[in-house]
């Protein structure tokens, strides 16, 4: 699987790493370490048509300016394998950027993940997944539910990250100009 994402700025990345470390040390949650790049995703797909997507991302990044988004609070995507996340507050600028990215890359993707489609996209930073269950969810939530999550994140890049079998990484990244 691939995702078009934005890696977090150094300050925000450190804050997320601290949350991951807490969840690992106090709650035994280390599944997030399978994708150890603090980020939020704009789009996900089984595969992309490279180098076409590379050209599009490079062009989009050259036309975009950095902007700020705010964190909103904790959330859970419910399922047999729930996901604990930190929500991001959608702004007009963020919604326009998402639509622009989605429209430019949609035709160059194989099996898009519809959770990221403009009508259903919920921007978030994943805090725990893969190993979150009924037994450890109370630990994760009991501490984090009482912390304020009201920091700002500078969005200044578009990146392609991937998870193929057991390999996870950054394929490419383009800074906004």
PEDALIN-V46559 format. One record per pair of residues at least 12 apart in sequence whose ideal C-beta (glycine too) atoms are under 10 Angstrom apart, sorted by the first residue. I is the first residue (numbers start at 1). GAP is how many residues later the second one is. D is the distance in Angstrom with one decimal. If there is no record, write none. Layout:
i & gap & d
I & GAP & D
I & GAP & D
//
This chain:
i & gap & d
1 & 43 & 6.3
1 & 44 & 7.3
1 & 45 & 6.2
1 & 46 & 8.3
1 & 110 & 9.1
1 & 112 & 7.7
1 & 160 & 9.3
1 & 161 & 6.8
1 & 162 & 5.3
1 & 163 & 7.3
1 & 167 & 9.9
2 & 39 & 9.9
2 & 41 & 8.9
2 & 42 & 7.0
2 & 43 & 5.6
2 & 44 & 7.5
2 & 45 & 6.3
2 & 46 & 5.5
2 & 48 & 9.1
2 & 51 & 8.7
2 & 107 & 8.3
2 & 108 & 9.2
2 & 111 & 9.8
2 & 158 & 6.0
2 & 159 & 7.2
2 & 160 & 4.8
2 & 161 & 8.2
2 & 162 & 8.4
2 & 169 & 7.3
3 & 32 & 9.2
3 & 34 & 9.9
3 & 36 & 7.8
3 & 37 & 9.4
3 & 38 & 4.4
3 & 39 & 7.7
3 & 40 & 6.7
3 & 41 & 4.5
3 & 42 & 7.8
3 & 45 & 9.7
3 & 110 & 8.3
3 & 113 & 8.1
3 & 156 & 8.5
3 & 157 & 7.3
3 & 158 & 5.3
3 & 159 & 7.5
3 & 160 & 8.3
3 & 168 & 9.9
4 & 37 & 6.9
4 & 38 & 4.7
4 & 39 & 4.4
4 & 40 & 7.6
4 & 41 & 8.3
4 & 44 & 8.1
4 & 49 & 7.9
4 & 52 & 9.5
4 & 53 & 7.1
4 & 56 & 9.4
4 & 94 & 9.9
4 & 97 & 6.1
4 & 98 & 8.7
4 & 100 & 9.6
4 & 101 & 6.3
4 & 105 & 8.9
4 & 112 & 8.5
4 & 154 & 6.4
4 & 155 & 7.5
4 & 156 & 6.2
4 & 157 & 8.5
5 & 32 & 7.9
5 & 33 & 9.9
5 & 34 & 4.2
5 & 35 & 6.3
5 & 36 & 4.6
5 & 37 & 6.3
5 & 38 & 8.4
5 & 39 & 8.7
5 & 152 & 8.9
5 & 153 & 7.7
5 & 154 & 5.2
5 & 155 & 7.6
5 & 156 & 5.3
5 & 165 & 9.1
5 & 168 & 9.2
6 & 33 & 6.2
6 & 34 & 6.0
6 & 35 & 8.3
6 & 36 & 7.0
6 & 63 & 9.1
6 & 91 & 9.1
6 & 95 & 9.7
6 & 117 & 9.5
6 & 147 & 8.5
6 & 148 & 9.6
6 & 149 & 5.0
6 & 150 & 7.7
6 & 151 & 5.6
6 & 152 & 6.3
6 & 153 & 6.5
6 & 167 & 9.1
6 & 170 & 9.4
7 & 30 & 6.1
7 & 31 & 6.9
7 & 32 & 5.0
7 & 33 & 9.0
7 & 148 & 9.5
7 & 149 & 9.0
7 & 150 & 5.8
7 & 151 & 9.2
7 & 152 & 5.2
7 & 154 & 8.0
7 & 163 & 7.5
7 & 166 & 6.5
8 & 29 & 8.6
8 & 30 & 4.3
8 & 31 & 6.2
8 & 32 & 7.6
8 & 117 & 7.3
8 & 145 & 5.8
8 & 146 & 8.6
8 & 147 & 8.6
8 & 148 & 9.9
8 & 149 & 9.5
9 & 29 & 9.4
9 & 57 & 9.0
9 & 59 & 9.6
9 & 143 & 9.1
9 & 144 & 6.1
9 & 145 & 4.4
9 & 146 & 8.0
9 & 147 & 6.9
9 & 148 & 9.0
10 & 28 & 9.8
10 & 144 & 9.4
11 & 140 & 7.7
11 & 141 & 8.9
11 & 142 & 8.3
11 & 143 & 8.3
12 & 26 & 6.9
12 & 27 & 10.0
12 & 28 & 9.9
12 & 57 & 9.5
12 & 59 & 8.4
12 & 74 & 9.9
12 & 113 & 8.3
12 & 139 & 6.6
12 & 140 & 7.9
12 & 141 & 4.4
12 & 142 & 7.6
12 & 143 & 9.7
13 & 24 & 8.6
13 & 25 & 4.3
13 & 26 & 8.7
13 & 112 & 9.8
13 & 140 & 9.1
14 & 24 & 8.5
15 & 23 & 8.4
15 & 56 & 8.9
15 & 71 & 9.2
15 & 110 & 9.6
15 & 134 & 8.9
15 & 136 & 6.3
15 & 138 & 9.1
16 & 16 & 9.2
16 & 21 & 9.8
16 & 22 & 4.0
16 & 23 & 9.0
16 & 55 & 9.7
16 & 70 & 7.5
16 & 109 & 5.9
16 & 110 & 9.1
16 & 111 & 7.5
16 & 137 & 9.4
17 & 15 & 9.9
17 & 19 & 8.5
17 & 21 & 6.5
19 & 13 & 9.1
19 & 19 & 9.3
19 & 65 & 9.6
19 & 67 & 7.6
19 & 106 & 8.9
19 & 108 & 5.7
19 & 109 & 9.0
19 & 121 & 9.6
19 & 124 & 9.7
19 & 125 & 7.2
19 & 128 & 8.6
19 & 130 & 9.0
20 & 12 & 5.2
20 & 13 & 7.2
20 & 16 & 8.1
20 & 18 & 8.1
20 & 106 & 9.5
20 & 107 & 6.9
20 & 108 & 8.1
21 & 12 & 9.9
22 & 105 & 9.5
22 & 117 & 10.0
22 & 118 & 8.9
22 & 121 & 6.9
22 & 122 & 7.9
22 & 125 & 9.5
23 & 61 & 8.0
23 & 104 & 6.5
23 & 105 & 5.5
23 & 108 & 9.8
23 & 109 & 9.1
23 & 113 & 8.7
23 & 116 & 8.2
23 & 117 & 5.7
23 & 120 & 8.8
23 & 121 & 8.0
24 & 104 & 9.3
24 & 107 & 9.9
26 & 110 & 9.8
26 & 113 & 6.5
26 & 114 & 8.5
26 & 116 & 9.7
26 & 117 & 6.9
27 & 57 & 9.9
27 & 101 & 7.9
27 & 104 & 9.5
27 & 105 & 9.0
27 & 108 & 9.6
27 & 109 & 5.1
27 & 110 & 8.7
27 & 111 & 8.9
27 & 112 & 3.9
27 & 113 & 5.0
27 & 114 & 9.4
27 & 115 & 9.1
27 & 116 & 8.2
27 & 117 & 9.6
28 & 103 & 7.8
28 & 107 & 9.1
28 & 108 & 5.9
28 & 111 & 7.8
28 & 112 & 9.6
29 & 55 & 8.3
29 & 98 & 8.5
29 & 99 & 4.7
29 & 100 & 8.9
29 & 101 & 8.7
29 & 102 & 5.7
29 & 103 & 6.4
29 & 104 & 9.4
29 & 107 & 5.9
29 & 108 & 9.3
29 & 110 & 8.0
29 & 111 & 6.2
30 & 98 & 9.1
30 & 100 & 8.6
30 & 101 & 6.7
31 & 50 & 9.1
31 & 52 & 9.7
31 & 95 & 9.5
31 & 97 & 6.5
31 & 98 & 5.5
31 & 99 & 2.9
31 & 100 & 3.8
31 & 101 & 7.1
32 & 51 & 9.7
32 & 52 & 9.1
32 & 94 & 6.4
32 & 95 & 6.7
32 & 96 & 5.7
32 & 97 & 6.4
32 & 98 & 7.4
32 & 99 & 8.6
32 & 100 & 9.3
33 & 97 & 9.2
33 & 98 & 9.9
33 & 135 & 9.3
34 & 95 & 8.4
34 & 96 & 6.1
34 & 97 & 9.3
34 & 129 & 7.2
34 & 132 & 8.1
34 & 134 & 6.1
35 & 91 & 7.5
35 & 94 & 8.5
35 & 95 & 9.1
35 & 126 & 7.4
35 & 127 & 9.5
35 & 128 & 6.0
35 & 133 & 5.2
35 & 134 & 9.3
36 & 132 & 7.1
36 & 133 & 9.4
37 & 122 & 8.1
37 & 124 & 5.8
37 & 131 & 7.6
37 & 132 & 7.9
37 & 133 & 6.3
38 & 87 & 6.6
38 & 88 & 9.1
38 & 89 & 10.0
38 & 115 & 9.5
39 & 86 & 7.2
39 & 87 & 8.6
39 & 118 & 9.5
39 & 120 & 7.0
39 & 122 & 6.4
39 & 131 & 9.2
40 & 29 & 8.3
40 & 45 & 9.2
40 & 46 & 9.0
40 & 47 & 9.8
40 & 48 & 6.0
40 & 54 & 9.8
40 & 83 & 5.3
40 & 84 & 6.2
40 & 85 & 5.3
40 & 86 & 8.5
40 & 113 & 8.2
40 & 115 & 8.4
41 & 72 & 8.8
41 & 74 & 9.1
41 & 75 & 6.2
41 & 80 & 8.8
41 & 82 & 8.0
41 & 83 & 8.4
41 & 84 & 9.4
41 & 85 & 8.9
41 & 118 & 9.7
41 & 120 & 8.1
42 & 52 & 9.5
42 & 55 & 7.7
42 & 56 & 5.7
42 & 57 & 9.8
42 & 58 & 9.5
42 & 59 & 4.8
42 & 60 & 7.1
42 & 63 & 8.6
42 & 74 & 6.8
42 & 79 & 8.0
42 & 81 & 8.2
42 & 113 & 10.0
42 & 116 & 7.5
42 & 117 & 9.6
43 & 55 & 8.2
43 & 58 & 6.3
43 & 59 & 5.8
43 & 61 & 9.8
43 & 62 & 6.2
43 & 63 & 7.9
43 & 66 & 7.2
43 & 69 & 6.9
43 & 70 & 7.6
43 & 72 & 9.8
43 & 73 & 4.8
43 & 74 & 8.5
43 & 75 & 9.8
43 & 78 & 8.5
43 & 117 & 10.0
44 & 65 & 8.8
44 & 67 & 9.4
44 & 68 & 7.2
44 & 69 & 3.8
44 & 70 & 9.3
44 & 71 & 7.4
44 & 72 & 5.2
44 & 117 & 9.6
44 & 119 & 9.9
45 & 60 & 8.3
45 & 61 & 9.1
45 & 63 & 8.9
45 & 64 & 3.9
45 & 65 & 6.0
45 & 66 & 5.9
45 & 67 & 4.9
45 & 68 & 6.4
45 & 71 & 8.7
46 & 63 & 7.9
46 & 64 & 5.0
46 & 65 & 3.7
46 & 66 & 8.2
46 & 67 & 8.1
47 & 61 & 9.9
47 & 62 & 7.4
47 & 63 & 4.2
47 & 64 & 7.3
47 & 115 & 9.4
47 & 117 & 9.4
48 & 57 & 7.2
48 & 60 & 5.9
48 & 61 & 5.4
48 & 62 & 7.1
48 & 64 & 9.8
48 & 112 & 7.3
48 & 114 & 9.5
48 & 123 & 9.2
49 & 56 & 9.1
49 & 58 & 8.6
49 & 59 & 4.3
49 & 60 & 7.5
49 & 61 & 7.6
50 & 58 & 8.7
50 & 110 & 8.3
50 & 121 & 8.1
50 & 122 & 8.8
51 & 121 & 9.8
52 & 53 & 8.8
52 & 55 & 9.1
52 & 56 & 4.9
53 & 51 & 9.0
53 & 52 & 5.9
53 & 55 & 5.1
53 & 56 & 7.8
53 & 107 & 7.1
53 & 118 & 9.6
53 & 119 & 9.0
54 & 54 & 9.9
54 & 106 & 7.9
54 & 117 & 8.8
54 & 118 & 6.2
54 & 120 & 8.7
55 & 53 & 9.5
56 & 45 & 8.7
56 & 48 & 5.1
56 & 49 & 5.8
56 & 51 & 9.9
56 & 52 & 6.8
56 & 102 & 9.4
57 & 44 & 8.3
57 & 47 & 8.4
57 & 48 & 7.7
57 & 100 & 9.7
57 & 101 & 5.0
57 & 102 & 8.3
57 & 103 & 7.0
57 & 115 & 7.2
57 & 116 & 8.9
57 & 117 & 5.4
58 & 100 & 8.7
58 & 114 & 8.7
58 & 116 & 5.4
59 & 45 & 8.1
59 & 115 & 9.0
60 & 37 & 8.7
60 & 40 & 6.8
60 & 41 & 6.4
60 & 44 & 6.1
60 & 45 & 8.6
60 & 98 & 6.2
60 & 114 & 7.8
60 & 116 & 8.9
61 & 95 & 9.0
61 & 96 & 6.9
61 & 97 & 5.0
61 & 98 & 9.5
61 & 112 & 8.8
61 & 113 & 3.6
61 & 114 & 6.4
61 & 115 & 5.4
61 & 116 & 7.0
62 & 112 & 7.7
62 & 113 & 9.2
62 & 114 & 7.9
62 & 115 & 5.1
63 & 37 & 8.8
63 & 113 & 8.5
63 & 114 & 7.7
64 & 29 & 9.8
64 & 33 & 6.7
64 & 36 & 8.3
64 & 37 & 9.2
64 & 91 & 8.7
64 & 92 & 8.6
64 & 93 & 9.2
64 & 94 & 7.7
64 & 110 & 9.2
64 & 111 & 9.5
64 & 112 & 4.4
64 & 113 & 7.5
65 & 28 & 9.3
65 & 90 & 9.8
65 & 91 & 8.6
65 & 111 & 5.8
65 & 112 & 7.5
66 & 88 & 5.6
66 & 89 & 6.4
66 & 90 & 4.0
66 & 91 & 8.7
66 & 109 & 8.7
66 & 110 & 5.2
66 & 111 & 9.2
67 & 24 & 7.8
67 & 26 & 5.1
67 & 27 & 7.3
67 & 29 & 10.0
67 & 30 & 7.6
67 & 86 & 9.6
67 & 87 & 7.7
67 & 88 & 5.5
67 & 89 & 8.3
67 & 109 & 8.5
68 & 23 & 8.5
68 & 25 & 8.8
68 & 26 & 9.6
68 & 84 & 4.9
68 & 85 & 6.8
68 & 86 & 5.7
68 & 87 & 7.2
68 & 88 & 9.8
69 & 19 & 5.1
69 & 20 & 6.5
69 & 21 & 8.3
69 & 22 & 6.5
69 & 24 & 8.4
69 & 25 & 5.7
69 & 28 & 9.8
69 & 54 & 7.4
69 & 83 & 7.1
69 & 84 & 5.2
69 & 85 & 8.4
69 & 86 & 5.9
70 & 17 & 9.6
70 & 18 & 7.1
70 & 19 & 4.7
70 & 20 & 10.0
70 & 21 & 8.2
70 & 24 & 10.0
70 & 79 & 9.2
70 & 80 & 6.7
70 & 81 & 7.4
70 & 82 & 5.4
70 & 83 & 7.5
71 & 15 & 5.4
71 & 16 & 6.9
71 & 17 & 6.2
71 & 18 & 7.4
71 & 53 & 9.5
71 & 54 & 7.7
71 & 77 & 9.3
71 & 78 & 4.6
71 & 79 & 6.3
71 & 80 & 5.6
71 & 81 & 7.8
71 & 82 & 7.1
72 & 14 & 7.7
72 & 15 & 4.0
72 & 16 & 6.3
72 & 17 & 4.6
72 & 18 & 8.9
72 & 51 & 9.2
72 & 52 & 8.9
72 & 77 & 7.2
72 & 78 & 8.2
73 & 12 & 9.8
73 & 13 & 7.5
73 & 14 & 5.6
73 & 16 & 9.2
73 & 71 & 9.7
73 & 72 & 9.1
73 & 74 & 9.8
73 & 75 & 9.0
73 & 76 & 5.6
73 & 77 & 8.5
74 & 12 & 6.4
74 & 13 & 7.4
74 & 50 & 9.8
74 & 53 & 7.8
74 & 66 & 9.1
74 & 67 & 7.2
74 & 70 & 5.7
74 & 71 & 6.3
74 & 73 & 8.6
74 & 75 & 6.9
75 & 12 & 5.0
75 & 47 & 7.8
75 & 49 & 6.7
75 & 52 & 9.5
76 & 51 & 9.9
76 & 52 & 9.4
76 & 56 & 8.4
76 & 61 & 8.0
76 & 64 & 9.5
76 & 65 & 8.1
77 & 38 & 8.5
77 & 45 & 8.1
77 & 47 & 8.2
77 & 49 & 9.0
77 & 52 & 8.5
77 & 55 & 10.0
79 & 50 & 9.9
80 & 53 & 9.5
81 & 48 & 6.8
81 & 49 & 6.9
81 & 50 & 8.6
81 & 51 & 7.1
81 & 52 & 8.2
82 & 46 & 8.4
82 & 47 & 7.7
82 & 50 & 5.2
82 & 51 & 8.0
82 & 52 & 9.3
82 & 55 & 7.0
82 & 58 & 10.0
83 & 41 & 8.3
83 & 43 & 5.9
83 & 44 & 8.2
83 & 45 & 7.1
83 & 46 & 4.4
83 & 47 & 8.9
83 & 49 & 6.9
84 & 40 & 9.7
84 & 42 & 7.6
84 & 43 & 4.7
84 & 44 & 4.1
84 & 45 & 7.3
84 & 48 & 5.8
84 & 52 & 9.9
84 & 53 & 7.6
84 & 56 & 5.7
84 & 57 & 7.4
84 & 60 & 7.8
85 & 37 & 8.4
85 & 38 & 9.5
85 & 39 & 3.9
85 & 40 & 6.2
85 & 41 & 5.2
85 & 42 & 5.8
85 & 43 & 8.3
85 & 44 & 8.4
86 & 37 & 10.0
86 & 38 & 6.4
86 & 39 & 4.5
86 & 40 & 8.1
86 & 41 & 5.9
86 & 58 & 8.8
86 & 63 & 5.8
86 & 65 & 9.6
86 & 67 & 9.9
87 & 35 & 7.1
87 & 36 & 7.3
87 & 37 & 5.3
87 & 38 & 8.3
87 & 62 & 8.3
88 & 34 & 8.5
88 & 35 & 4.1
88 & 36 & 6.1
88 & 37 & 7.0
88 & 65 & 7.4
88 & 67 & 9.4
89 & 34 & 8.3
89 & 61 & 9.7
89 & 63 & 9.9
90 & 31 & 8.4
90 & 32 & 8.4
90 & 33 & 6.3
91 & 32 & 9.9
93 & 62 & 9.0
94 & 27 & 9.8
94 & 29 & 6.7
94 & 61 & 7.7
95 & 23 & 7.8
95 & 26 & 8.7
95 & 28 & 9.4
97 & 58 & 7.8
97 & 61 & 9.2
97 & 79 & 9.9
98 & 18 & 8.4
98 & 19 & 9.7
98 & 20 & 6.3
98 & 23 & 6.1
98 & 25 & 7.6
99 & 19 & 5.3
99 & 22 & 9.4
101 & 15 & 9.7
101 & 17 & 9.8
101 & 57 & 7.1
102 & 14 & 7.5
102 & 15 & 7.1
102 & 16 & 5.7
102 & 19 & 8.2
103 & 15 & 8.5
105 & 53 & 9.9
106 & 12 & 9.8
125 & 24 & 9.7
125 & 28 & 8.4
127 & 13 & 7.6
127 & 17 & 7.5
128 & 12 & 5.8
128 & 13 & 9.8
128 & 16 & 9.5
154 & 22 & 9.8
155 & 21 & 7.9
156 & 18 & 9.9
156 & 19 & 6.0
156 & 20 & 4.9
156 & 21 & 9.6
157 & 16 & 5.5
157 & 17 & 6.2
157 & 18 & 5.1
157 & 19 & 6.4
158 & 14 & 8.8
158 & 15 & 7.3
158 & 16 & 5.2
158 & 17 & 8.6
158 & 18 & 7.8
159 & 12 & 7.8
159 & 13 & 6.7
159 & 14 & 4.1
159 & 15 & 7.4
159 & 16 & 9.7
160 & 12 & 5.0
160 & 13 & 7.7
160 & 14 & 9.2
161 & 12 & 9.0
//
